[in-house]
Amino acid sequence: MMKINKLFSFLAGKREIAGVFISPRSTIELVLIDIDTNKVIKHKSVDFSYDVVQRQITSMQLLETTMIGLLDELNIPQNMPIVLSLPTILIGHLTAPIDLNYEEVKEALVSEAETNYIFKKYDPAVSWDKVTVNEDTQTQYLLYSAFRKEEIAQIEATFKKVKSNIVAIDSSYLTALRGLAATGLINNDIEQGNLYSVLIIAQNSFVLVSLAGNKIIEINETPLALKSFNAQDIYPTLTSYCIEGIQGQAPDHLIIVSESDEVSAEILSSYVDVDCKKTFVETNKYAQNTLFYGNLDFMGDKPAIISLEAVGAALYGKSLIPTSLNFMAKAKAGQSISNIDISLFGKTISISPKKINQILIILIVLVAALYLSILLIGSSIDKSMSVNIDELNQKLTSYTAQKEQIEKENESFKKGDVTAQVLSVYENNGKLVQSYNAISSVIPSDLWVNTVEIDNNMSSSIKGRSSNVELIMQYYQDLLAGGKFNSFKVQSIKIAQPKTEESSTLTQTQNNAYPYNNTPYGAMNGQQPKVETVKSESEIDLAEKSKLYDFTLGDRAVSTSTEKPGQ
């Protein structure tokens, strides 16, 4: 799980790289910094023998034992990537045709390096970085450096013995520029693309670097035996070199960095008369303040000086100045950033920066797609819930209105509407009695009323039987003349089948008393009054000898059910 976490931490740009610098001042320095804040996490500097004249490590055995002690004391894990910064032997620039392949560029740079006296006896190992390309002239501007090939191989073998994960070997001048960028002193120049110059006073050389933004325009190194100068001559001499180097460039900013105890950058800046901003940086005995903060060693009451080169090595691939080199045998020259080896499940995976960017882009796209999907799903759920809530609110409103109406009716009922209802029933019953009286008062002889229906709305129908049609019409006219049944119509008249059973005549008698002002009890309860029949022998004889007619009168549809007289 720890290895997986380290992998994701690396992909997210949070990886840590330890920087190691072998200084010409015969020290070896290890620093681990927080690449987000540039604060020192761990730092240690110890004495180490370096041959300044031959520009080489005195003893590989000493390098092995020294690195074991540093890694153990600072508790640096074996899989921690380490970038080593070596004192620059040769650095320069070359303009080459753009169509040269890798091997052709390498051959041209090896030939260029072999013109230097140091590589008369030793094969050079070269590394380069493509700074700019000119499409108009079809040329490319290359920054290159060279070390002894044999020494590079020995260094790799030594770090392998101590089981440390060395990933790059770079030139000290480039790591110094990256370390300078980490101080923030040139951030404004980088962001605005200003033209500026960096003057580095090394132990035995004078280096002038011209930059535009984060691009290195030119870099020139001049060997200079500083210890051979007396105090009165050293500053004027260095000033003349500086003025000569920047003539015609008109930089906006001059930064003077002194790594030599023989020269104070502050004093030298007072000699250099240029019409631009001047900044001095002391990384020597003249230093009063540290350039970096964090977990520092202390020498008495002063913090130990942390070199720009060690910090720049730790910021390999993470600096505002991207130019970097790698002289390791497994690294392909021409790549400014080497692949990083990641140990995962017992296997080592080499990941290039390009591949890292692709993985990060894919992860960003996936996260964005997931985020959009969640938004769409959430929007759909919100919409559905909104519709459901609206429906529930409508139902709740309807139920509330119904409840209020019922409560209002109940309240009204409680407050005395019973009297109004009783009066309404009483009035209806009175009308019913009058209607029944009107129906019975005009019944002619030889006509029988079998069924009378009157509903709550006073709509009526009369069914009966007669010996002839004229009697039916006479009865109909008499009902109309009474004024109670103005809307009556003759709905049907048809011949009835002869009956052997007795006929009926309707006699309006009441089989119940009227308890309330002669109102039929049945009418008080919404029921039709019952009708009793009285038999007549003469009527039975007439029904048997004569043809009979059934009729229906009324102002509403007749009920399908009829009630026989006497039932």
C-alpha positions as CSV (number, residue, x, y, z in Angstrom):
1,M,0.0,0.0,0.0
2,M,2.9,2.4,0.8
3,K,4.3,1.9,-2.7
4,I,0.9,2.6,-4.3
5,N,0.6,5.8,-2.2
6,K,4.1,6.9,-3.4
7,L,3.1,6.3,-7.0
8,F,-0.1,8.4,-6.7
9,S,1.9,11.0,-4.8
10,F,4.4,11.1,-7.6
11,L,1.7,11.4,-10.3
12,A,0.1,14.2,-8.4
13,G,3.3,16.2,-8.5
14,K,4.1,15.7,-4.8
15,R,7.2,13.6,-5.3
16,E,10.4,14.2,-3.2
17,I,13.9,14.2,-4.7
18,A,17.0,14.5,-2.6
19,G,19.7,16.8,-4.0
20,V,23.4,16.0,-3.5
21,F,26.2,18.5,-4.4
22,I,29.9,17.7,-4.4
23,S,31.5,21.1,-4.0
24,P,34.9,22.3,-5.2
25,R,35.3,23.6,-1.6
26,S,35.8,20.0,-0.6
27,T,32.4,19.3,1.0
28,I,29.5,17.1,0.1
29,E,26.0,18.2,0.8
30,L,22.6,16.5,0.9
31,V,19.3,18.4,1.0
32,L,15.7,17.3,0.9
33,I,13.2,20.2,0.5
34,D,9.4,20.7,0.2
35,I,9.1,21.4,-3.5
36,D,5.8,23.4,-2.9
37,T,7.2,25.8,-0.3
38,N,11.0,25.4,-0.9
39,K,11.5,24.8,2.8
40,V,14.2,22.5,3.9
41,I,13.0,19.2,5.3
42,K,16.5,17.7,5.8
43,H,20.0,19.0,5.3
44,K,23.5,17.9,6.1
45,S,27.0,19.0,4.9
46,V,30.2,17.1,5.6
47,D,33.9,17.4,4.5
48,F,34.8,15.6,1.3
49,S,38.0,15.6,-0.7
50,Y,37.7,17.0,-4.2
51,D,40.6,17.8,-6.6
52,V,40.0,21.3,-7.9
53,V,42.9,21.3,-10.3
54,Q,41.9,18.0,-12.0
55,R,38.3,18.6,-11.4
56,Q,37.5,15.1,-10.2
57,I,36.5,13.2,-7.1
58,T,39.6,12.1,-5.2
59,S,38.4,8.7,-4.0
60,M,35.3,6.7,-5.0
61,Q,35.8,4.6,-1.8
62,L,35.5,7.8,0.2
63,L,32.4,8.7,-1.8
64,E,30.8,5.4,-0.8
65,T,31.5,5.7,2.9
66,T,30.4,9.3,3.0
67,M,27.1,8.6,1.2
68,I,26.4,5.7,3.5
69,G,26.8,8.0,6.5
70,L,24.7,10.8,5.1
71,L,21.8,8.5,4.0
72,D,21.8,6.8,7.3
73,E,22.0,9.9,9.4
74,L,19.2,11.7,7.5
75,N,17.2,8.5,7.3
76,I,16.8,8.7,3.5
77,P,14.9,5.6,2.2
78,Q,16.6,3.5,-0.5
79,N,13.9,4.2,-3.1
80,M,14.2,8.0,-2.7
81,P,15.3,9.5,-6.0
82,I,18.6,11.3,-5.8
83,V,20.0,13.9,-8.3
84,L,23.8,14.5,-8.0
85,S,25.3,17.9,-9.0
86,L,28.9,17.8,-10.0
87,P,31.3,20.8,-10.4
88,T,31.1,21.8,-14.0
89,I,34.1,20.8,-16.1
90,L,32.9,22.1,-19.5
91,I,29.7,23.9,-20.5
92,G,28.8,25.7,-23.7
93,H,26.3,26.2,-26.5
94,L,26.1,25.1,-30.1
95,T,23.9,26.0,-33.0
96,A,23.2,22.9,-35.1
97,P,21.0,22.0,-38.1
98,I,17.5,21.0,-37.1
99,D,17.5,17.8,-39.1
100,L,20.4,16.1,-37.3
101,N,19.5,12.9,-35.5
102,Y,20.5,11.9,-32.0
103,E,23.7,10.2,-33.0
104,E,24.8,13.0,-35.3
105,V,24.2,15.6,-32.5
106,K,26.1,13.4,-30.0
107,E,29.1,13.1,-32.4
108,A,29.2,16.8,-33.0
109,L,29.2,17.6,-29.3
110,V,31.8,15.0,-28.4
111,S,34.1,16.5,-31.1
112,E,33.4,20.0,-29.6
113,A,34.3,18.7,-26.1
114,E,37.5,17.0,-27.2
115,T,39.0,20.4,-28.1
116,N,39.2,21.2,-24.4
117,Y,42.4,20.2,-22.7
118,I,40.8,18.2,-20.0
119,F,39.4,15.7,-22.6
120,K,42.7,15.1,-24.4
121,K,43.3,12.0,-22.3
122,Y,39.7,11.1,-21.3
123,D,36.6,10.3,-23.3
124,P,33.8,12.8,-22.7
125,A,30.3,11.9,-21.7
126,V,28.0,14.6,-23.1
127,S,24.5,15.7,-22.4
128,W,22.5,18.5,-24.0
129,D,19.2,20.3,-23.9
130,K,17.4,21.9,-26.8
131,V,16.8,25.5,-25.7
132,T,15.2,27.0,-28.8
133,V,14.4,26.1,-32.5
134,N,14.6,28.6,-35.4
135,E,12.2,27.4,-38.1
136,D,13.3,30.2,-40.5
137,T,17.0,29.1,-40.5
138,Q,16.2,25.4,-39.7
139,T,18.6,25.5,-36.8
140,Q,18.4,24.5,-33.1
141,Y,20.2,26.1,-30.2
142,L,21.7,23.5,-27.9
143,L,23.1,23.9,-24.4
144,Y,25.6,21.2,-23.6
145,S,28.1,20.0,-21.0
146,A,30.7,17.3,-20.7
147,F,32.2,15.1,-17.9
148,R,34.7,12.3,-17.9
149,K,32.8,9.2,-19.1
150,E,34.8,6.9,-16.9
151,E,34.1,9.0,-13.7
152,I,30.4,9.0,-14.5
153,A,30.4,5.2,-14.7
154,Q,32.3,5.0,-11.4
155,I,29.8,7.3,-9.6
156,E,26.9,5.2,-10.8
157,A,28.5,2.0,-9.6
158,T,29.3,3.6,-6.2
159,F,25.7,4.7,-5.7
160,K,24.5,1.3,-6.7
161,K,26.7,-0.2,-3.9
162,V,25.1,2.0,-1.3
163,K,21.7,1.0,-2.7
164,S,20.6,4.5,-3.4
165,N,18.3,5.4,-6.2
166,I,20.3,7.9,-8.3
167,V,18.3,9.1,-11.2
168,A,20.3,12.0,-12.7
169,I,23.8,13.6,-12.7
170,D,23.7,17.2,-13.6
171,S,26.1,20.2,-14.1
172,S,26.6,22.6,-11.1
173,Y,26.0,25.7,-13.1
174,L,22.6,24.6,-14.2
175,T,21.6,23.4,-10.7
176,A,22.9,26.8,-9.3
177,L,20.4,28.6,-11.7
178,R,17.5,26.4,-10.5
179,G,18.5,27.0,-6.9
180,L,18.6,30.8,-7.6
181,A,15.1,30.6,-9.0
182,A,14.0,28.8,-5.8
183,T,15.0,31.9,-3.7
184,G,12.4,34.0,-5.5
185,L,15.0,36.7,-6.5
186,I,14.4,36.3,-10.2
187,N,10.7,35.3,-10.2
188,N,9.7,38.7,-11.6
189,D,12.2,38.5,-14.4
190,I,11.1,35.0,-15.3
191,E,7.4,35.9,-15.3
192,Q,7.8,39.1,-17.3
193,G,10.3,37.6,-19.7
194,N,13.0,40.2,-18.8
195,L,16.5,40.2,-20.1
196,Y,18.9,39.6,-17.1
197,S,22.4,38.3,-16.3
198,V,23.7,36.1,-13.6
199,L,27.4,36.4,-12.6
200,I,28.7,33.3,-10.7
201,I,32.1,33.6,-8.9
202,A,33.2,30.0,-8.5
203,Q,36.4,28.7,-6.9
204,N,38.6,29.0,-10.0
205,S,36.3,30.5,-12.7
206,F,34.1,33.3,-13.6
207,V,30.7,32.4,-15.2
208,L,28.4,34.8,-16.9
209,V,24.9,33.6,-17.9
210,S,22.5,35.7,-20.0
211,L,18.8,34.8,-19.8
212,A,15.5,36.0,-21.2
213,G,12.7,34.8,-18.9
214,N,13.4,31.1,-18.3
215,K,15.5,30.6,-21.4
216,I,19.3,30.6,-21.3
217,I,20.6,32.8,-24.2
218,E,24.3,32.4,-23.6
219,I,26.7,30.9,-21.0
220,N,30.4,31.7,-20.9
221,E,33.0,30.4,-18.4
222,T,36.4,32.1,-18.0
223,P,39.0,30.3,-15.9
224,L,40.3,32.6,-13.2
225,A,42.8,31.7,-10.4
226,L,41.3,33.9,-7.7
227,K,43.9,33.1,-5.1
228,S,46.6,34.6,-7.2
229,F,45.1,38.0,-7.0
230,N,45.7,40.5,-4.2
231,A,42.8,42.2,-2.5
232,Q,43.4,45.5,-4.4
233,D,43.3,43.9,-7.9
234,I,40.6,41.2,-7.6
235,Y,37.5,43.5,-7.7
236,P,38.7,45.7,-10.6
237,T,39.6,42.6,-12.6
238,L,36.3,40.9,-12.0
239,T,34.5,44.2,-12.8
240,S,36.3,44.5,-16.2
241,Y,35.3,40.9,-17.0
242,C,31.7,41.6,-16.0
243,I,31.4,44.8,-18.0
244,E,32.9,43.2,-21.1
245,G,30.5,40.3,-20.8
246,I,27.3,42.3,-20.6
247,Q,28.3,45.0,-23.2
248,G,25.6,45.4,-25.8
249,Q,23.0,43.3,-23.8
250,A,21.6,46.0,-21.6
251,P,20.1,43.7,-19.0
252,D,17.3,44.8,-16.8
253,H,18.8,43.0,-13.8
254,L,22.2,41.8,-12.7
255,I,22.5,39.2,-10.1
256,I,26.0,38.6,-8.6
257,V,26.5,35.2,-6.8
258,S,29.8,34.6,-5.0
259,E,30.7,31.0,-3.9
260,S,34.3,31.9,-3.2
261,D,35.6,33.1,0.2
262,E,38.0,35.3,-1.8
263,V,35.3,37.6,-3.1
264,S,32.3,39.4,-1.5
265,A,29.4,39.7,-3.9
266,E,28.2,42.8,-2.1
267,I,31.6,44.6,-2.5
268,L,31.8,43.5,-6.2
269,S,28.4,44.9,-6.9
270,S,29.5,48.3,-5.7
271,Y,32.3,48.2,-8.3
272,V,30.1,47.2,-11.2
273,D,28.6,50.4,-12.7
274,V,25.7,49.3,-14.8
275,D,22.4,51.1,-15.5
276,C,20.1,48.3,-14.1
277,K,18.9,46.7,-11.0
278,K,21.7,44.9,-9.0
279,T,21.3,42.0,-6.5
280,F,24.1,40.2,-4.7
281,V,23.9,36.7,-3.2
282,E,26.6,35.4,-0.7
283,T,27.0,31.6,-0.4
284,N,30.4,31.9,1.3
285,K,31.9,33.2,4.5
286,Y,30.4,36.6,3.9
287,A,26.8,35.3,4.1
288,Q,24.8,36.9,6.9
289,N,21.5,35.2,6.3
290,T,20.4,31.8,4.8
291,L,18.6,31.8,1.5
292,F,16.4,28.9,2.6
293,Y,14.5,28.0,5.7
294,G,13.5,24.8,7.5
295,N,15.4,22.1,9.3
296,L,18.9,23.6,9.2
297,D,22.3,22.7,10.7
298,F,23.8,25.4,12.9
299,M,27.4,26.5,13.1
300,G,27.5,28.3,16.5
301,D,24.6,30.8,16.4
302,K,24.5,31.0,12.6
303,P,22.6,28.5,10.3
304,A,24.8,26.5,7.9
305,I,24.9,27.8,4.4
306,I,22.8,25.7,2.0
307,S,24.2,25.8,-1.5
308,L,22.1,26.8,-4.6
309,E,23.4,23.7,-6.3
310,A,22.1,21.3,-3.8
311,V,18.7,22.9,-3.8
312,G,18.7,23.1,-7.6
313,A,19.5,19.4,-7.8
314,A,16.5,18.6,-5.5
315,L,14.3,20.7,-7.8
316,Y,15.2,18.6,-10.8
317,G,12.3,18.9,-13.2
318,K,10.4,21.2,-10.8
319,S,12.0,24.6,-11.3
320,L,10.9,27.8,-13.0
321,I,14.1,27.3,-15.1
322,P,13.5,24.0,-16.9
323,T,16.9,23.4,-18.4
324,S,18.6,20.4,-16.9
325,L,21.0,17.7,-18.1
326,N,21.7,14.0,-17.2
327,F,25.0,12.3,-17.8
328,M,24.0,8.8,-16.6
329,A,24.6,6.0,-19.0
330,K,20.9,4.8,-19.0
331,A,19.6,8.3,-19.6
332,K,19.2,9.5,-23.2
333,A,21.0,12.7,-23.8
334,G,18.9,15.5,-25.1
335,Q,16.2,15.0,-22.5
336,S,15.9,17.8,-20.1
337,I,14.1,15.6,-17.6
338,S,14.9,11.9,-17.1
339,N,12.4,9.2,-16.5
340,I,11.6,8.4,-12.9
341,D,11.8,4.8,-11.6
342,I,8.9,3.7,-9.5
343,S,9.0,0.5,-7.5
344,L,5.6,-1.2,-7.5
345,F,4.9,-4.7,-6.3
346,G,8.5,-5.7,-6.5
347,K,8.9,-4.3,-10.1
348,T,10.5,-1.1,-11.3
349,I,8.5,1.0,-13.6
350,S,10.2,3.8,-15.6
351,I,7.8,6.7,-16.2
352,S,8.6,9.6,-18.5
353,P,7.3,13.1,-17.9
354,K,5.3,13.0,-21.1
355,K,3.7,9.8,-19.9
356,I,3.0,11.4,-16.6
357,N,1.3,14.4,-18.3
358,Q,-0.9,12.0,-20.3
359,I,-1.9,10.0,-17.2
360,L,-2.7,13.2,-15.4
361,I,-4.8,14.5,-18.3
362,I,-6.7,11.2,-18.4
363,L,-7.3,11.3,-14.7
364,I,-8.5,14.9,-15.0
365,V,-10.9,14.0,-17.8
366,L,-12.2,11.0,-15.9
367,V,-12.8,13.1,-12.7
368,A,-14.5,15.8,-14.8
369,A,-16.7,13.2,-16.5
370,L,-17.6,11.7,-13.1
371,Y,-18.4,15.1,-11.7
372,L,-20.7,16.0,-14.7
373,S,-22.4,12.6,-14.4
374,I,-23.1,13.2,-10.7
375,L,-24.4,16.7,-11.5
376,L,-26.8,15.3,-14.2
377,I,-28.0,12.5,-12.0
378,G,-28.5,14.9,-9.1
379,S,-30.4,17.3,-11.4
380,S,-32.6,14.5,-12.6
381,I,-33.3,13.4,-9.1
382,D,-34.0,16.9,-8.0
383,K,-36.5,17.4,-10.9
384,S,-38.3,14.2,-10.1
385,M,-38.5,15.0,-6.4
386,S,-39.7,18.5,-7.3
387,V,-42.5,17.1,-9.4
388,N,-43.5,14.6,-6.6
389,I,-43.4,17.4,-4.0
390,D,-45.6,19.6,-6.2
391,E,-48.2,16.8,-6.6
392,L,-48.1,16.1,-2.9
393,N,-48.5,19.8,-2.2
394,Q,-51.6,20.0,-4.5
395,K,-53.2,17.0,-2.8
396,L,-52.4,18.4,0.6
397,T,-54.0,21.7,-0.5
398,S,-57.1,19.9,-1.7
399,Y,-57.4,17.8,1.4
400,T,-57.0,20.9,3.6
401,A,-59.7,22.7,1.7
402,Q,-62.1,19.7,2.1
403,K,-61.3,19.5,5.7
404,E,-61.9,23.2,6.2
405,Q,-65.3,22.9,4.4
406,I,-66.3,19.9,6.5
407,E,-65.3,21.7,9.7
408,K,-67.2,24.8,8.5
409,E,-70.3,22.8,7.8
410,N,-70.0,21.0,11.2
411,E,-69.5,24.3,12.9
412,S,-72.5,25.8,11.1
413,F,-74.6,22.7,12.0
414,K,-73.6,23.2,15.6
415,K,-74.5,26.9,15.6
416,G,-78.3,26.3,14.8
417,D,-78.7,25.3,11.1
418,V,-80.7,22.3,12.4
419,T,-83.7,24.7,12.6
420,A,-83.3,25.6,9.0
421,Q,-83.1,22.0,7.9
422,V,-86.3,21.1,9.9
423,L,-88.1,24.0,8.4
424,S,-87.0,22.9,4.9
425,V,-88.4,19.4,5.5
426,Y,-91.6,20.8,7.0
427,E,-92.1,23.0,3.9
428,N,-91.5,20.0,1.5
429,N,-94.0,17.8,3.4
430,G,-96.6,20.5,3.2
431,K,-96.2,20.6,-0.6
432,L,-96.5,16.8,-0.7
433,V,-99.8,16.8,1.2
434,Q,-101.2,19.4,-1.1
435,S,-100.1,17.4,-4.2
436,Y,-101.7,14.2,-2.9
437,N,-104.9,16.1,-2.2
438,A,-104.9,17.6,-5.7
439,I,-104.4,14.1,-7.3
440,S,-107.2,12.4,-5.4
441,S,-109.8,15.2,-5.5
442,V,-110.3,15.0,-9.3
443,I,-110.3,11.3,-9.9
444,P,-113.3,10.4,-12.1
445,S,-115.5,7.3,-11.9
446,D,-114.2,4.3,-13.8
447,L,-110.5,5.4,-13.4
448,W,-108.2,4.0,-10.9
449,V,-104.8,5.4,-9.7
450,N,-102.4,2.6,-9.0
451,T,-99.1,4.4,-8.2
452,V,-98.2,8.0,-7.3
453,E,-94.4,9.0,-7.0
454,I,-93.2,12.4,-5.8
455,D,-89.5,13.0,-5.2
456,N,-87.8,15.6,-3.0
457,N,-87.7,18.1,-6.0
458,M,-91.6,17.7,-6.3
459,S,-91.3,16.0,-9.6
460,S,-94.3,13.7,-9.9
461,S,-95.6,10.7,-11.9
462,I,-99.1,9.0,-11.8
463,K,-99.8,5.5,-13.0
464,G,-103.3,4.1,-13.3
465,R,-106.0,2.3,-15.3
466,S,-109.3,3.4,-16.9
467,S,-112.2,1.9,-18.9
468,N,-111.8,4.4,-21.7
469,V,-109.4,7.0,-23.0
470,E,-111.8,9.9,-22.6
471,L,-111.7,9.5,-18.8
472,I,-107.9,9.5,-18.8
473,M,-107.9,12.8,-20.8
474,Q,-110.5,14.3,-18.5
475,Y,-108.4,13.4,-15.5
476,Y,-105.3,14.9,-17.2
477,Q,-107.2,18.2,-17.9
478,D,-108.5,18.4,-14.4
479,L,-105.0,18.0,-12.9
480,L,-103.8,20.8,-15.1
481,A,-106.7,23.0,-14.2
482,G,-105.9,22.6,-10.5
483,G,-102.6,24.5,-11.1
484,K,-100.4,22.0,-9.2
485,F,-99.3,20.0,-12.2
486,N,-98.8,22.6,-15.0
487,S,-95.8,20.7,-16.4
488,F,-97.6,17.3,-16.6
489,K,-97.6,15.4,-19.8
490,V,-99.4,12.3,-21.0
491,Q,-96.4,9.9,-21.1
492,S,-98.2,6.7,-22.2
493,I,-101.7,5.2,-22.8
494,K,-101.9,1.5,-23.8
495,I,-104.5,-1.3,-23.8
496,A,-104.2,-3.5,-20.7
497,Q,-104.7,-7.3,-20.8
498,P,-108.0,-8.5,-19.3
499,K,-107.5,-9.6,-15.7
500,T,-109.4,-12.2,-13.7
501,E,-108.0,-10.7,-10.6
502,E,-109.6,-7.9,-8.9
503,S,-109.1,-4.3,-9.9
504,S,-108.2,-1.6,-7.6
505,T,-109.3,1.8,-6.8
506,L,-107.2,4.3,-5.0
507,T,-108.5,5.7,-1.9
508,Q,-106.4,8.4,-0.3
509,T,-106.4,7.3,3.3
510,Q,-103.5,7.5,5.7
511,N,-102.4,4.5,7.6
512,N,-100.2,6.7,9.9
513,A,-101.0,9.7,12.0
514,Y,-99.4,13.1,11.2
515,P,-97.4,14.0,14.3
516,Y,-96.2,17.4,13.0
517,N,-98.9,19.7,11.7
518,N,-100.6,16.9,9.8
519,T,-97.3,16.1,7.9
520,P,-97.1,12.4,7.0
521,Y,-94.5,10.7,9.1
522,G,-93.1,8.9,6.1
523,A,-92.6,12.2,4.3
524,M,-90.6,13.5,7.3
525,N,-88.2,10.6,6.7
526,G,-88.0,11.1,2.9
527,Q,-90.3,8.1,2.1
528,Q,-93.3,7.9,-0.2
529,P,-96.7,7.7,1.6
530,K,-98.3,4.2,1.4
531,V,-101.6,3.8,-0.4
532,E,-104.3,1.4,0.7
533,T,-106.9,0.1,-1.8
534,V,-110.7,-0.7,-1.3
535,K,-112.2,-3.4,-3.3
536,S,-115.6,-2.8,-5.2
537,E,-117.7,-5.6,-6.7
538,S,-119.2,-3.4,-9.4
539,E,-115.6,-2.3,-10.4
540,I,-114.5,-5.9,-10.6
541,D,-117.5,-6.8,-12.9
542,L,-116.7,-3.8,-15.0
543,A,-113.0,-4.8,-15.4
544,E,-114.1,-8.3,-16.4
545,K,-116.7,-7.1,-19.0
546,S,-114.9,-4.1,-20.4
547,K,-111.6,-3.3,-22.1
548,L,-109.1,-1.5,-19.8
549,Y,-106.4,1.1,-20.6
550,D,-103.1,1.7,-18.6
551,F,-101.9,5.2,-18.5
552,T,-98.9,7.2,-17.1
553,L,-99.0,10.9,-16.4
554,G,-96.1,13.0,-15.1
555,D,-93.3,15.6,-15.4
556,R,-90.3,13.1,-14.8
557,A,-89.2,9.7,-15.9
558,V,-91.3,6.9,-14.4
559,S,-89.6,4.5,-12.1
560,T,-89.2,1.0,-13.5
561,S,-90.7,-0.4,-10.3
562,T,-94.5,-0.1,-9.7
563,E,-96.5,-0.9,-6.6
564,K,-99.8,-2.7,-6.9
565,P,-102.7,-1.3,-5.1
566,G,-103.2,-2.8,-1.7
567,Q,-99.5,-3.7,-1.3
